[in-house]
Amino acid sequence: MRLSVLGIACSPRRNGNTTSLLLEGMRTAQAEGHITELVYLSDLKINPCQGCGACSAKGICVIKDDIPMLQEKLIQSDRLIIAAPIYFMGVNAQTKLMIDRMQTFWARKYLLNQSLIKPSGPERIGIFLSTAGTQLPNVFECAERTIKTFFHMLDIQYGESCLYSGVDKVGEIEESPQSFEEVRKATQTLLLS
Ligand SMILES: Cc1cc2nc3c(=O)[nH]c(=O)nc-3n(C[C@H](O)[C@H](O)[C@H](O)COP(=O)(O)O)c2cc1C
């Protein structure tokens, strides 16, 4: 089955470590004949959630920016690969900005009882790719919890994660060919699931 695979590059460094891993995943999906689309968060205009509660009424956000366009892509995709770096022991601000705006999905799901899933579509699954400069224990813990909550909100099953610590400068991930191999395998599993 030909799946639509959405990749979201969340780092502000377009040539950074997480984006390199994501590109490997997207190449894998493309090589296997799936439809791929790559979005760089740094290209989008995203304002922070104001917590105004307006979305509780109709499930629509009052802020006019690129989030509705991204939400549509998230709804339509069968598979998601999200790549985000660790900043201050959590996901970077750009990623969190995007995720907080998914509050409209929370309102649709829990207040308005609307389903986000395409009735005839396959089960939706996603994977999480990340790098962190330090090798502190649990360095990915907060980020993984945030991403799992984001996936849950969108009815996306959390497939697996490829997380690499001790990777800091741009290009440093290239020193670990094994990480690319793992992302290839995780993507293949994602597409077979
Ligand atoms: C503002 C900022 C905060 C960071 N905070 C952490 C941190 O708390 N823990 C850590 O291990 N690395 C931290 N890092 C390092 C990044 O996680 C690391 O450089 C990562 O590989 C960046 O991924 P990228 O190349 O995809 O942007 C931080 C980097 C920046 C710029």
The ligand as a Tripos MOL2 file, in Angstrom:
@<TRIPOS>MOLECULE
LIG
   31    33     1     0     0
SMALL
NO_CHARGES

@<TRIPOS>ATOM
      1 C1         19.5700   26.6100   23.1300 C.3       1 LIG1
      2 C2         20.1520   25.2340   23.1960 C.ar      1 LIG1
      3 C3         19.8770   24.4380   24.2910 C.ar      1 LIG1
      4 C4         20.3920   23.1560   24.3730 C.ar      1 LIG1
      5 N1         20.0920   22.3970   25.4620 N.ar      1 LIG1
      6 C5         20.5930   21.1470   25.5620 C.ar      1 LIG1
      7 C6         20.2870   20.3450   26.7110 C.ar      1 LIG1
      8 O1         19.5760   20.7400   27.6220 O.2       1 LIG1
      9 N2         20.8170   19.0970   26.7770 N.ar      1 LIG1
     10 C7         21.6160   18.5940   25.7860 C.ar      1 LIG1
     11 O2         22.0600   17.4670   25.9090 O.2       1 LIG1
     12 N3         21.9000   19.3360   24.6790 N.ar      1 LIG1
     13 C8         21.4060   20.6000   24.5370 C.ar      1 LIG1
     14 N4         21.6790   21.3440   23.4210 N.ar      1 LIG1
     15 C9         22.4780   20.7390   22.3120 C.3       1 LIG1
     16 C10        21.5990   20.1780   21.1940 C.3       1 LIG1
     17 O3         20.6700   19.2470   21.6810 O.3       1 LIG1
     18 C11        22.4740   19.4970   20.1370 C.3       1 LIG1
     19 O4         23.3690   20.4160   19.5910 O.3       1 LIG1
     20 C12        21.6530   18.8440   19.0380 C.3       1 LIG1
     21 O5         22.4740   17.9240   18.3180 O.3       1 LIG1
     22 C13        21.0710   19.8650   18.0760 C.3       1 LIG1
     23 O6         20.3530   19.2370   17.0430 O.3       1 LIG1
     24 P1         20.2690   19.9150   15.5840 P.3       1 LIG1
     25 O7         21.6600   19.8690   15.0020 O.co2     1 LIG1
     26 O8         19.3160   19.0730   14.8380 O.co2     1 LIG1
     27 O9         19.7780   21.3140   15.7720 O.co2     1 LIG1
     28 C14        21.1960   22.6480   23.3160 C.ar      1 LIG1
     29 C15        21.4540   23.4560   22.1960 C.ar      1 LIG1
     30 C16        20.9520   24.7300   22.1380 C.ar      1 LIG1
     31 C17        21.2380   25.5860   20.9300 C.3       1 LIG1
@<TRIPOS>BOND
     1     1     2 1
     2     2     3 ar
     3     2    30 ar
     4     3     4 ar
     5     4     5 ar
     6     4    28 ar
     7     5     6 ar
     8     6     7 ar
     9     6    13 1
    10     7     8 2
    11     7     9 ar
    12     9    10 ar
    13    10    11 2
    14    10    12 ar
    15    12    13 ar
    16    13    14 ar
    17    14    15 1
    18    14    28 ar
    19    15    16 1
    20    16    17 1
    21    16    18 1
    22    18    19 1
    23    18    20 1
    24    20    21 1
    25    20    22 1
    26    22    23 1
    27    23    24 1
    28    24    25 2
    29    24    26 1
    30    24    27 1
    31    28    29 ar
    32    29    30 ar
    33    30    31 1
@<TRIPOS>SUBSTRUCTURE
     1 LIG1         1 GROUP 0 **** ****
